[in-house]
C-alpha cells in the first residue's frame, strides 16, 4: 500500500470504522404483518421485465415467487421483454456454467430451485428474439410462450384470483 498523506491518515482516524463489530444488530426484528400462508387454491403470479444483473429487481422477484411457493401458493413467473434474458442457461464466461464473478449464476440457481420445488416459469419467445437469444438456450423446465400469451397469462391468473407481482425495469 502506498504511503498515506497526513490528511488521509487524519481522515481515517477521525471516526473509528467500522464502529460496530461484525454481527452487531442495527435493525429491529419486529415483523409488522402476519406471516400469511396460502389458503386452498390461492395463486401468486410474478411478471418480470427486468434485465438479469442490471439490478436486483429480477433476482428479488424470483426469491419472492419462491417464498410464495413455499408458503403453499401455486406460484408462476413470467419473463418477457428483456426479462427473458433471465431464463438463459448459457450464462457464464469463459464457458457456460462458469461464473466470471461471484453471483453470476444466482438467477440460474434460483430458477432451477423454483422449478424443482414445483413453480412454473414462462418465457416469451419474442423477448428472446429481441436480444438474439435462442429458445434452446433456456434453463431446463422453462416453458417458452407466444408473445400474445403475456396478456392472456395475466387474464388467466387474474381470473384465478392470483396475487400479481409485476416488476418492470426500463
C-alpha positions in Angstrom: 0.0 0.0 0.0 1.3 3.4 -0.8 2.1 5.9 1.9 -0.8 7.9 3.3 -0.7 11.7 3.5 -1.2 13.4 6.8 -4.7 14.4 5.8 -5.6 10.9 4.6 -4.3 9.5 7.9 -6.3 12.1 9.9 -9.5 11.3 7.9 -9.1 7.6 8.6 -8.8 8.1 12.4 -11.4 10.8 13.0 -14.2 8.4 13.3 -13.2 4.7 14.0 -14.7 2.4 11.5 -16.2 0.1 11.4 -17.7 1.4 14.6 -19.5 -1.8 15.5 -18.1 -5.3 15.4 -19.4 -7.7 12.8 -22.6 -9.3 13.8 -23.9 -6.2 15.6 -27.7 -5.7 15.3 -28.5 -2.2 13.9 -32.1 -3.0 12.8 -35.1 -4.3 14.8 -36.6 -7.7 14.0 -40.3 -7.0 14.5 -42.4 -8.3 11.6 -45.3 -5.9 11.2 -47.6 -8.0 9.0 -48.7 -11.6 9.7 -46.8 -14.4 8.0 -49.5 -15.3 5.6 -49.7 -18.8 4.3 -51.7 -19.8 1.2 -55.3 -20.7 1.6 -56.7 -23.5 -0.5 -56.2 -22.8 -4.2 -54.5 -19.4 -3.9 -52.1 -18.4 -6.6 -49.1 -16.0 -6.8 -48.1 -14.8 -10.3 -44.9 -12.8 -11.0 -44.2 -10.8 -14.1 -40.5 -9.9 -14.7 -39.4 -7.3 -17.3 -36.0 -6.6 -15.7 -32.6 -7.4 -17.2 -30.5 -10.0 -15.5 -27.7 -8.5 -13.4 -28.7 -4.9 -14.3 -30.4 -4.5 -10.9 -31.6 -6.7 -8.1 -35.2 -6.5 -9.4 -35.3 -9.7 -11.3 -33.4 -11.7 -8.6 -35.6 -10.4 -5.8 -38.8 -11.2 -7.9 -37.6 -14.8 -8.2 -36.9 -15.0 -4.5 -40.4 -13.6 -3.7 -42.1 -16.1 -6.0 -40.1 -18.9 -4.3 -41.2 -17.7 -0.9 -44.8 -17.7 -2.0 -44.4 -21.2 -3.4 -43.0 -22.3 0.0 -46.0 -20.7 1.7 -48.2 -23.0 -0.3 -49.2 -20.7 -3.2 -49.4 -22.1 -6.7 -46.6 -19.9 -8.0 -45.5 -18.9 -11.5 -43.0 -16.5 -13.0 -43.4 -15.0 -16.5 -40.3 -13.4 -18.1 -41.0 -11.1 -21.0 -39.2 -8.4 -23.0 -35.6 -8.0 -21.7 -36.6 -10.1 -18.7 -36.5 -13.1 -21.0 -32.7 -13.0 -20.7 -33.0 -14.1 -17.0 -34.1 -17.6 -18.2 -31.0 -18.4 -20.2 -28.9 -21.4 -19.3 -26.0 -20.1 -21.4 -24.8 -17.6 -18.8 -21.1 -17.9 -18.0 -17.5 -16.9 -19.0 -15.3 -18.2 -20.4 -17.6 -21.2 -20.7 -21.3 -21.7 -19.9 -21.8 -22.6 -16.3 -18.6 -21.0 -15.2 -19.1 -17.9 -13.1 -16.9 -15.0 -14.2 -17.8 -13.2 -10.9 -19.4 -14.3 -7.6 -23.2 -14.5 -8.0 -23.2 -14.7 -11.8 -25.4 -17.8 -11.5 -27.6 -16.7 -8.7 -30.6 -16.2 -11.0 -30.0 -19.5 -12.8 -29.7 -21.4 -9.5 -32.7 -19.7 -8.0 -34.8 -20.6 -11.1 -33.7 -24.2 -11.0 -34.7 -24.3 -7.3 -38.0 -22.7 -8.1 -38.8 -25.2 -10.9 -37.6 -28.2 -8.8 -39.9 -27.1 -5.9 -42.9 -27.0 -8.3 -43.0 -23.5 -9.6 -43.8 -22.8 -13.3 -41.5 -20.5 -15.3 -42.7 -19.0 -18.6 -40.5 -17.1 -21.1 -41.6 -15.0 -24.0 -40.2 -16.1 -27.3 -40.4 -12.6 -28.7 -38.4 -11.3 -25.7 -35.7 -13.9 -26.5 -35.7 -12.9 -30.2 -35.2 -9.2 -29.4 -31.9 -10.0 -27.9 -30.8 -12.8 -30.2 -31.3 -15.5 -27.6 -32.3 -18.9 -28.7 -35.2 -21.0 -27.3 -32.8 -24.0 -27.0 -30.7 -21.9 -24.6 -33.4 -21.8 -21.9 -32.9 -23.3 -18.5 -34.4 -26.8 -18.4 -38.1 -26.7 -17.4 -38.7 -23.1 -18.6 -41.8 -23.0 -20.8 -41.5 -20.9 -24.0 -44.5 -18.8 -24.8 -46.0 -16.9 -27.7 -45.8 -13.0 -27.5 -49.6 -12.8 -27.2 -49.5 -15.0 -24.2 -48.3 -12.2 -21.9 -51.7 -10.5 -21.8 -53.6 -13.8 -21.7 -51.5 -15.1 -18.9 -52.3 -12.0 -16.8 -56.0 -12.6 -17.6 -55.7 -16.3 -16.7 -54.0 -15.6 -13.3 -56.3 -12.7 -12.5 -59.4 -14.8 -13.1 -57.9 -17.4 -10.7 -57.7 -14.6 -8.1 -53.9 -14.6 -8.1 -51.8 -12.1 -6.3 -49.9 -10.5 -9.2 -46.5 -9.1 -8.6 -45.4 -7.1 -11.7 -41.8 -5.9 -11.9 -40.8 -3.6 -14.7 -37.4 -2.2 -15.4 -36.6 0.1 -18.3 
